[in-house]
Structure formats: structure tokens, C-alpha cells
Amino acid sequence: MTISVIIPTYNGAKKLPNILNALTQQTYQDFETIVVIDGSTDNTIEMLEKENHWNLKDFKFIFQENGGRSKVRNFGAKNAKGELLIFFDDDTRPQKDSIERHKNHYQKFQKTILVGNPPIQKEKTISYFDKYRCYLNYIWVNDLSPSPFRIQTPFFTAANCSIPVSIFKKLRGFDENLTDAEDFDMAMRAFELNIPLYFDIDNIAWHDDFVSCKKYIQRLRQYNQSHEYLSKLKPELLKKYPIYIPAELNWKKKIVYSFFGNHFFVDLIDNNSLFFKILPTFLRYKIYDYVITSLSKYYNNRKLD
């Protein structure tokens, strides 16, 4: 099975060297690498033209006018030669066996989709908030079955995944009407066509996604808006595969969430305030939960600064 690794990027000149260096260290090296530049305004092209020390077997980069996540991934797939498409985000660092694990999966499960694990690496975290997000991933995967296992409800992340070209074409790629939640949409459509999705916890691509609490809440708000748009665009699918809807709050919880739904706490978190430093970790993380849930779900119209 021939393989194409596709890396979409927007203004990723500082991020791309990390993933390209990680690809040179893969235990399996027989693959094509395509960097798809999505209308970048930084020096990504110049950097890729000058830097040639990655020694990747079959490397190229292509450019398209800014079109968003779905279009850039589809454009990469259209220009790929491989029978298996592996997608990595430009701020990931696949572990040495990642591509080999993707390849080996299809020796057992041919007409499927494989989702890898893109956690934040604990050793790379600096802020308390980075450590908190690393912890969230840990408690999530800690309760999952041994990998790889078949996913029972629609779940998909394009930060680390693989899909045979035949399946990609059957799904008609990512929906270019969507600029977010396109991965969840693909998962729903795969379920509709009885295409199995598998998750491999041990297929790791470290995700260097170090953002502030404010940025994280903004991202969650955008993701929620995208799901609302998706529910209007494809109401029948969303009825069949409903997204998580936060429970109604009783009066006590309303007081708690309203109190923590204040940009004052966001500022304290992003400034690594002494207030949080002296708190036990479990209590610090509990407050983070309240602040994020409040401002991303219950009070998502409140200002963050």
C-alpha cells in the first residue's frame, strides 16, 4: 500500500520544521510528503524552498488561495499519489512508529478509517493551563479500551488520522461548506455508510497546541457555533447523532457558574497568578473547569477581556 502524508498549513513557517524533522525519524520511510500551503502570508514558501535537510524520500509543497481546513485537505488528497492518506496537523510531532502503525492497521482492517491520538506532551508544558489540558487528555484516554478499538459513536480528529483513498472518495472528502466541525461531519457520514472508525491510543502525534485560556474558550465558542451551523445544514444527521448539550442548571449551580464566568478569572489563569499557584492541583483544575464551562457554554456571550 503506497502512502501519502498530507500536512495542511497556514502561516506555519515556525511549526513545520518540527513535524518534518519528526517524519525523517519514522521507522517506516516509504511515503510521500505533501505540505499544502493554505494562502499563507508568512515566509512558509521561502522556508520550504531553502530548507532541504529533511531528506524525506518524496517531498513537495503545493499552494492554494486561502480556503479553510476542508478545502486544503481535499486539495492535498487530490494531489496525492498514495493509496493511503495520512493527515497530520502542522503543529504535531508524530512519534517514530506513527506512520508504521497507520500502515499496519490496514493489514487487518482494510476498509476502515483510523484515528490517532494527538495529546499534548507533558514534558513540553510550561503554564499551569497547558498542564491542565494535558491532564484532560490523560483522564479521557485512561478510561478507553485497549487500542485499536472500534469507535461506537461518531468521533474524528484530522490532527492525526488515516483513510484509504477509496474510502475518502466514497465520502467525497471533507465537506467544503464547513470551516470547522468538518471532522465530526466526516465521522457522521462514515457511520451512515457503515464505514468503521477505529481509534488507536498508542498512535501518538504530540500536539504542540499551547494556547491561553482565553484563546481556548474562544476556540470552544467557535466550535459550538460550527455545530449549530452544521445542525442547520444537516438537521437529519444531527438528530441521529446529537452533540452534547449541557444540562440545565439548578439555582445553586447557576450562582457558581455565573460567579466563575468572569474574564477576571481568565486573566488570573493566563497570568499564572499566585492565587492558583498556592492551590492544590485538584482544586485549581476544578476552578479551570468552572471557568471554561461557564464561558464556553452557559455564558458564552460574556466578554473575555
Secondary structure, 3 states (H helix, E strand, C coil): CCEEEEEEECCCCCCHHHHHHHHHCCCCCCCEEEEEEECCCCCHHHHHHHCCCCCCCEEEEEEECCCCHHHHHHHHHHCCCCCEEEEECCCEEECCCHHHHHHHHHHHCCCCEEEEECCCCHHHCCCHHHHHHHHHHHHHHHCCCCCCEECCCCCCCCCEEEEEHHHHHHCCCCCCCCCCCHHHHHHHHHHHCCCCEEEEEEEEEEECCCCCHHHHHHHHHHHHHHHHHHHHHCHHHHHHCCCCCCCCCCHHHHHHHHHHCCHHHHHHHHCCCHHHHCCCHHHHHHHHHHHHHHHHHHCCCCCCC
